[in-house]
Structure formats: C-alpha cells, structure tokens
Amino acid sequence: HPLTVLEDAGLVAREADVFRAGRARYHITEPLITFYEAIMRPRWADLESGLGADVWADTRPAFGSQVAGPHFEALCREFARAAGRSVFGTPVGEVASGTVADPANKAQIDIDVAVLAPARPGAPRQVISLGEAKWGKVMGLRHVERLRRARALLAAKGHDTTATTLACYSGAG
C-alpha cells in the first residue's frame, strides 16, 4: 500500500525489466528527494554544523552515481522514446531499462536504454537499440563490448538483433 500511494503521488515509479518478465525496479522520480536521501540525510549533523563545503567535497562522487547518473539515464530513455523513429529509422514500441543475464561469465549486464520495436504476434521481439548511459564518464570500447555481449546473449534467447544499434550516451564525452 505505501508504494502504491507513492506511485499515485508521482514520487516513486515502478519500471518493469524489459528483458526479464515479472521483474521490476522502483526508483524515486524526484531528483530533490534523491539528493536529500543520498547526500543530505546521511550527513545532516555536519550540515547543521556549517560544514556544507566539506560535505559536498566528500559526497560529490555519490551525487554523480546516485543522483545525476540515474536522472541522466531517465533523460536518455526519454530522448530515445521521443526521437527514436527519426534517430533509428523505425517505429519504437517500448523504451525501458533491463538486465541481460550472462551465465557463462556469472554476471548480469545492465542496459540503461533498451529500445524495442512494437510487438508483432508470432514474431521474435526486435531490439532496435541497446544503450549505456554514463553521466560523469567518457565512454569507450569497453562499454561497446559490453553492449555487443548483451546483443549476442539476447539473440541466443530468441530476440531479433539483426539490426540492433549499440548506443553510448555520455554526459562527459
């Protein structure tokens, strides 16, 4: 019930995992609340003591990974949803995040921006694009290799990845 109330108020959103049926994640939708929980609340005594500059210096990495990063990922998904047809050249059915299991490496590959075509009855789901978003990091070949691995794993599971575009979204270059 409390999650439903927070969802109804628009403070929390439930996002289904596009690659794992029945799995979902909840995230705080308001960046100010995320900032409060990640940065201010744990260091409230220091902030009340006038140590705001020290708190900011200490928590800046946490701000990037826990506040700016997730918000940037959401903005990238919104961009893919709004501009998907013109960017990828095909109708977009769903844009979400997801996790691809990699049993051979005993790992999971998080996909920040998964763009799928509209579902067609009897046909495998077409993956238009797989993307990774990083707010404070320069993207490189290592990121592309992870996306290539995810594309190969999805193809092995029956998804149509013949024309999948791999995309790196970066706030740093």
N, C-alpha and C positions, 0 to 999 in steps of 0.2 A: 503493500500500500504506500509506504513512504516514497518509493521510486516512482510510482505512478503519479503521485502528487507533484514531485519534482519535474517529471516529464511534462505533465499538463501545464506547469508554470513556465516551461521552456528553459529550465535551468540545467537539466540533465537530458541527454539524448541516448537512445539505445540504437546502436549500429550493428546490424547483422553482418556476420563474416561472410563475404561473398563466395568463398571457396570451401567453407565448412558449414554444412547445413546444421541448423539448431544451435549454433554458437553465436554469441553476441557480446559486445562490449558496451559498457556505459561510460560516457565521458561528460565532464562539466562543460556546458556550452558557453558560459560567460567567462571571458578571459580575466576579468577583475576578480571573480571568485577563485579561479585557478591561481592567480597571483597571490591572493590572500592565503590560500591553503599551502602553496608551495614555498612562499618566501616569507611572508609576514608572520603567520601564526607560529611557526617553529622558533622564531627569533623575537617574539613580542617583547620580552623583558629588555633586550638590547635596544629595540626601537624606542621603548619608553624612556630608556636611559640616555637618549640622544645620540646613539651610535649608528644612525641611519647609513652614513657613508661606509662604515665598516661592514654592516650587514649587507649592503649592496655589493661591496667588493667580494665578500665571502660567498654570496648566493648567486652571483651573475651566471656561473655555469648552469646552476639549477634552473634559472629563469629561461635560458636558452633551450634546455632539454624538456622542461616540464610545462612551460607556458608558451613561449614563442614557437617552439617546434611543432607541438600538436595543433596550434592555431594556424600555422603556415600549411600544414598538411591538409587541414579542412579547406583553406583557401584554394589550394591546388585542386582538390576534388571539385570545388565549386566552379573553378575555371574549366576543368575538363567536362563538367556537365553542361556549362553554358556555351562553350566554344568547341565542344567535341566534334560536331558534324563538320565544321569548317577546318578544324585542325587535323582530324583523322580521315576526313573524306567519306564518312559513312554514318548512318543514324546511330545514335547512342541510346541504349536501353537502360543501362544501370551504371552508376559510378559509386564505388564504395572502397573500403579497405578490406584486406583479407590476409589470411595466413596460409601459406603453402607448406605442407609437411614434406620434409626431406629425410626419409627414413635411412637412406644409405649413409648420410652424414650425421644422423641422430640430431637433427636441428629443425628449425622452422624458419621460413623466410617470410618476413612481414612485407606486405605490399601496401604502400601508402595510398596509391591511386590506381585502382583497378577499373578499367573501362570495358564494359561488355556490351555487345550488340543486343538488340531486342531478342528475346527467346522465340525460337521457332519450334513448333511441335515436331517431334521426331528427329530433330537435328541437334548435333552437339552445340553447346553454347560457345559462341565465338568471342574470344578475348581480343578486343581491339587494341588495348594498350595496357602495359604494366609499368607502373612508375614508382620511383622512390623520391621522397621529398626530404631535404635537409635544410634547416634554417641557417645554421652557422658553419656549415662545412662546404668546402669545394668538392664537387662530385668528380669521380674519376672512373677509370676502367674497372676497379674493384666493385663499384656499385653496379655497373653494367653487367659484369659477370654474374652477380647475384640474381639479377633480373633474367638473364639468359638461363640460369639454372632453374628458376621458378617457371619460366616458359616451357622448358623441356619436361619438368615434372607435371605441369598441367596438361601438356599434350599426351603424356603417358596415361593420364587419368581420363582421357576422352574429350577434353576441350579442344575446340578448333583454334589453334595458334599459328596457322599458316601465314597470316598477315599481321601478327601482333607487333605493334610498335613498342619499343622499350624507351622509356622517358625518364630523364633525370630533372627534377625540379629543385633548384637551389637558390637560397637567398644570399649566398656568398660567392657564387661563380662556378 
